């Protein structure tokens, strides 16, 4: 019974943003009350920032695809921004959040001492830097209409460094 003159793609994007905002506010307030954050919780904080970026980029896609934004920049973002959107969601939200949770859970379930906080901090900084390169650098490259491949290559190198540092930490837990 919805009139087809209403495009459902932007409505869906708005509903997704509302859902992600509720999750982000819930997690954000929980993290705010737990200050100062232990190292594993900081991964979750970075992950929450990444899901906000994922939702924002996805909303631009939905608005451009539905024709609500007719700017050439928005339509260019459809072509070159999908990888940035995927990296923000899969690399930032899912991976960094899972890494942070695993630091706590692995130590707890294996009855092992917590990993060295300095090493966790190095992994966190490398992971957060990777996301900053991929998201901020990627968006800048899309706006500048040049250099997306170079930004993604740099983010890939930083991402591999993050995974290597995380592997080192997990081996230490075992």
C-alpha positions in Angstrom: 0.0 0.0 0.0 3.0 2.3 -0.2 2.9 4.6 -3.1 5.7 3.8 -5.5 6.5 7.4 -6.0 8.3 7.1 -2.7 11.7 5.6 -3.1 12.3 2.9 -0.5 16.1 2.9 -0.7 16.6 6.2 1.2 13.9 5.1 3.7 15.8 1.8 4.3 19.0 3.8 4.7 17.4 6.0 7.3 16.1 3.0 9.2 19.5 1.4 9.1 21.2 4.6 10.3 18.6 4.8 13.1 19.4 1.2 14.2 23.1 1.7 14.0 22.7 5.0 15.9 20.9 3.1 18.7 23.6 0.5 18.9 26.3 3.1 18.8 24.7 5.2 21.5 24.2 2.1 23.7 27.8 0.9 23.3 29.1 4.5 23.5 27.4 5.2 26.8 28.5 1.9 28.2 32.1 2.7 27.2 31.8 6.2 28.5 30.8 5.0 32.0 33.6 2.5 32.0 36.4 5.1 31.7 39.3 4.8 31.9 38.9 2.1 29.2 41.0 -1.1 29.4 42.9 -1.8 26.2 40.5 -4.4 24.9 37.5 -2.0 25.3 39.3 0.6 23.2 39.1 -1.8 20.2 35.3 -1.8 20.6 35.4 2.1 20.7 37.2 2.2 17.4 34.8 -0.4 16.1 31.8 1.8 17.0 33.4 4.7 15.2 33.9 2.4 12.1 30.3 1.4 12.1 29.3 5.0 12.1 31.5 5.6 9.1 30.1 2.5 7.4 26.5 3.7 7.9 27.4 7.2 6.6 29.0 5.9 3.5 26.2 3.5 2.9 23.7 6.3 3.2 25.5 8.3 0.6 25.3 5.2 -1.7 21.6 4.8 -1.1 20.8 8.4 -1.8 23.0 8.5 -4.9 21.5 5.2 -6.2 18.0 6.4 -5.6 18.6 9.6 -7.4 18.1 11.8 -4.4 21.6 13.1 -4.8 22.5 14.0 -8.3 26.0 15.3 -7.6 28.7 13.7 -9.9 30.8 13.2 -6.7 28.1 11.0 -5.2 27.8 8.9 -8.3 31.6 8.6 -8.5 31.5 7.3 -4.9 29.3 4.4 -6.0 32.1 3.3 -8.3 35.1 3.7 -6.1 33.7 3.9 -2.6 32.4 0.3 -2.2 35.8 -1.0 -1.0 36.0 1.8 1.6 32.6 1.0 2.8 33.5 -2.7 3.1 36.7 -2.1 4.9 35.0 0.2 7.4 32.4 -2.4 8.1 34.3 -5.7 7.9 37.7 -4.4 8.9 36.7 -1.8 11.4 33.5 -2.8 13.0 33.6 -6.6 12.8 37.4 -7.3 13.0 38.6 -4.7 15.4 35.6 -5.3 17.8 36.2 -9.1 17.6 39.9 -8.6 18.3 39.2 -6.5 21.4 36.7 -9.0 22.7 39.0 -11.9 22.0 41.7 -10.4 24.2 39.5 -10.6 27.2 37.8 -13.9 26.4 40.9 -15.9 25.4 42.6 -14.9 28.6 39.5 -15.7 30.7 38.7 -19.1 29.1 42.3 -20.3 28.9 43.0 -19.1 32.5 45.9 -17.3 31.0 47.2 -13.9 32.2 46.1 -10.9 30.2 48.3 -9.9 27.3 50.9 -7.2 27.8 49.0 -3.9 27.7 51.8 -2.2 25.8 51.6 -4.8 23.0 47.8 -4.5 22.9 48.2 -0.7 22.6 50.6 -1.1 19.7 48.1 -3.4 18.0 45.2 -1.0 18.7 47.1 2.0 17.4 48.1 0.2 14.2 44.5 -1.0 13.7 43.1 2.4 14.3 45.6 3.9 12.0 44.7 1.4 9.3 41.1 2.4 9.6 42.0 6.1 9.5 44.0 5.5 6.3 41.3 3.5 4.7 38.3 5.6 5.7 39.5 9.2 5.9 42.2 8.7 3.2 39.7 6.8 1.0 37.0 9.4 1.3 39.6 12.1 0.5 40.8 10.2 -2.5 37.2 9.8 -3.8 36.6 13.5 -3.3 39.9 14.3 -5.0 39.0 11.8 -7.7 42.5 10.3 -7.6 44.6 8.0 -5.6 42.1 5.5 -4.3 44.4 2.6 -5.3 47.4 4.1 -3.5 45.3 4.7 -0.3 43.9 1.1 -0.4 47.4 -0.3 -0.9 48.7 1.6 2.1 45.8 0.5 4.1 46.4 -3.1 3.1 50.0 -2.9 4.3 48.9 -1.4 7.6 46.2 -4.0 7.9 48.7 -6.8 7.5 50.8 -5.2 10.2 47.8 -5.1 12.5 47.0 -8.7 11.9 50.7 -9.7 12.5 50.7 -7.8 15.8 47.4 -9.4 16.8 48.8 -12.8 15.9 51.8 -12.1 18.1 49.5 -11.2 21.0 47.3 -14.3 20.6 50.3 -16.6 20.4 51.5 -15.0 23.7 48.1 -15.8 25.3 48.4 -19.4 24.2 
